[in-house]
Amino acid sequence: IDKANYDATHKDYSESIDALMRATAVLKKQAHDRKQASFAQVSALTSLRLIPQEAKQTLDAFLQQSDEPEGLEVSAPEASGYEFQSGGVVEMLQKLHDKFLDERTALEKEEMNSKHAHEMLVQDLTAQIEQSTQDREEKSESKAKHLQAKADAEG
């Protein structure tokens, strides 16, 4: 995995994890009967690339729930305009959060292992170059000494 791809994927996971945490906090904070409030944090999740399509559809369905009484509900004035029904959505968001944390951690480990392997390769190649240079210098010295000895013997 190249560095640019890693950075982009890591950023996607981090943004998704952050958005999931905020949306879950909003839903948990409003876990009581109330009129339907603004779910900007929740609706923002549907625009994230890493959120599965099935989860986006569940979020859309949740956000489409109306706080307008319909049919027989009109005759029940004691009912709240909106009863907390997002327990399943909160659970789904927490599972996605855990999944993305695990995937980001795996991505970080893979990058760290790749980086370590690269550093080891560089270190190995540097050592090979140094050894080859030393061997070449020793051969040159040996050859020079051999030629000098031959010239001294002949001359």
HUZI-V992562 format. One record per pair of residues at least 4 apart in sequence whose C-alpha atoms are under 7 Angstrom apart, sorted by the first residue. I is the first residue (numbers start at 1). J is the second residue. Records with the same first field share a line. If there is no record, write none. Layout:
I->J, J
This chain:
1->5, 6
2->6
3->7
4->8
5->9
6->10
7->11
8->12
9->13
10->14, 104
11->15
12->16
13->17, 100, 104
14->18
15->19
16->20, 48, 50
17->21, 97, 100, 101
18->22
19->23, 45
20->24, 93, 97
21->25
22->26, 41
23->27, 41, 42
24->28, 90, 93
25->29
26->30
27->31, 90
31->84
32->83, 84
33->80, 82, 83, 84
34->80, 81, 82, 83
35->67, 81, 82
36->67, 82
39->43
40->44
46->56
51->55, 56
52->56
53->57
54->58
55->59
56->60
57->61
58->62
59->63
60->64
61->65
67->81, 82
68->81
69->73, 74
70->74
86->90
87->91
88->92
89->93
90->94
91->95
92->96
93->97
94->98
95->99
96->100
97->101
98->102
99->103
100->104
101->105
102->106
103->107
104->108
105->109
106->110
107->111
108->112
109->113
110->114
111->115
112->116
113->117
114->118
115->119
116->120
117->121
118->122
119->123
120->124
121->125
122->126
123->127
124->128
125->129
126->130
127->131
128->132
129->133
130->134
131->135
132->136
133->137
134->138
135->139
136->140
137->141
138->142
139->143
140->144
141->145
142->146
143->147
144->148
145->149
146->150
147->151
148->152
149->153
150->154
151->155
